[in-house]
Amino acid sequence: MSEAEFERLLDAVRTAIEPIPGEDVMSRLMPFNRTPPRPANDNDLAWPLFAFPAGWNAAC
């Protein structure tokens, strides 16, 4: 690929990702009036704590 072809490629990428003039990007990215979705496993009960058997460990 020649340098001229590379520059044309960079110009095409810049044109494709540049923001549209007049478009309010921040209002689309930050929804203020939405409530967070409920988790799929939310059954309104506290999950019980199970003790590990002796000698077992857990790490995240």
C-alpha positions in Angstrom: 0.0 0.0 0.0 1.5 3.3 -1.0 1.5 6.4 1.2 -1.2 8.1 -0.9 -3.5 5.1 -0.6 -2.9 5.0 3.2 -3.7 8.7 3.5 -7.0 8.1 1.5 -7.8 5.3 3.9 -7.2 7.5 6.9 -9.3 10.3 5.5 -12.2 7.8 4.9 -12.0 6.5 8.5 -11.9 10.1 9.9 -15.0 11.0 7.8 -16.8 7.9 8.9 -16.3 8.4 12.7 -16.5 12.2 12.9 -19.6 13.5 14.7 -22.5 14.9 12.7 -22.7 18.7 13.1 -25.7 19.7 15.1 -26.2 16.3 16.6 -26.4 16.3 20.4 -24.2 13.3 21.2 -24.3 13.8 25.0 -28.0 13.7 25.3 -28.1 10.3 23.6 -25.3 8.9 25.7 -26.5 9.9 29.1 -30.2 9.1 29.7 -31.2 10.8 32.9 -34.9 9.8 33.1 -34.5 6.0 32.8 -34.7 3.7 35.8 -32.2 0.9 35.9 -33.5 -2.4 34.6 -34.4 -5.1 37.1 -32.0 -8.1 37.1 -33.3 -11.3 35.6 -32.8 -13.2 38.8 -34.5 -10.7 41.1 -37.0 -12.7 43.1 -37.1 -10.1 45.9 -35.6 -12.5 48.4 -32.2 -12.3 50.0 -29.9 -15.0 48.8 -28.7 -17.3 51.6 -25.1 -17.6 52.6 -23.6 -21.0 52.3 -20.5 -21.8 54.2 -17.7 -23.5 52.3 -16.6 -26.9 53.6 -13.4 -26.9 55.8 -10.3 -26.4 53.6 -12.2 -24.8 50.7 -11.5 -21.3 49.6 -13.0 -18.9 47.0 -11.4 -16.0 45.1 -12.6 -13.6 42.5 
